[in-house]
Amino acid sequence: MPGGDSKGRLLVEQEPHTGAWNMAYDEALLEAAANRGETVLRIFQWSQPTLSLGYFQKTLPPDLPEALRALPRVRRLSGGGAILHHHEWTYSCAIPKSHPFAKTAEILYEEVHRALIDAFHRLGVNASLRVSDDGDAAFLCFLRGDPRDIVVAGRKVVGSAQRRRRGAVLQHGSVLLRHSPLTPSVPGLLDLAPHLPNDPWLGTRDFAAALGPRLFDGSPVEAEHPDDASFARNVEAENVTT
């Protein structure tokens, strides 16, 4: 059974937020998991196209297109490649040290990605794990290949990354719905499975239903957090050189 004193919270945000706000709130959830033992699954979107950099990406590559270079930028707590957050929904999952899924990094990846694959299968989409590692260290996450990636027709549609703090774990990931004009070579679910409805929250309900019983001890409290601008502190990637 899941650990911790709290049943957990399911946050499904109907209003999109800026990149700075989103990343600050993810960090607040990680702190709540570390300090108070909270378990939270959050599903959200972005108010404008935004480039998020992996924690260890200190510079922008010189050949990065100007259209991407000009976007708002934030730095994630997690590692991995940069992500263009445009036509997607994003999840984050924060769990305390006491949670069974926090024992190793692989357990949380496996549980979350299994729930996502189950959700895609319910939509009639043949999704699976990549399994192999192509060794590509491209700047953009969705041009990299990792065994834990979720792929459809061989193309990556979900990429996730983690950060651990005092035993608590934050994992967040992007579910790419369709390609962005800024990255036309990176397809999403709607490009690869055109029978799907053009729904900005495609698959979120099935994902939460699949993961919830394994993540939470009992039924989670469904809520939306207040729009608190204080969460947007110190998250902009100010030290990224161009």
Secondary structure, DSSP 8 states (H G I E B T S, - for coil): ---SSS--EEEE-SS-B-HHHHHHHHHHHHHHHHHH---EEEEE-BSS-EEEE-TT--B--TTS-HHHHTS-EEE-SS-S-BEEESSEEEEEEEE-TTSGGGSSHHHHHHHHHHHHHHHHHHTT--EEE--S------SBGGGS--TT-EEETTEEEEEEEEEEETTEEEEEEEEE-S-BTTBTTS--HHHH-TTS---TTTTHHHHHHHHHHHHSSSS-EEE-----GGGGTT-B-TT-B-
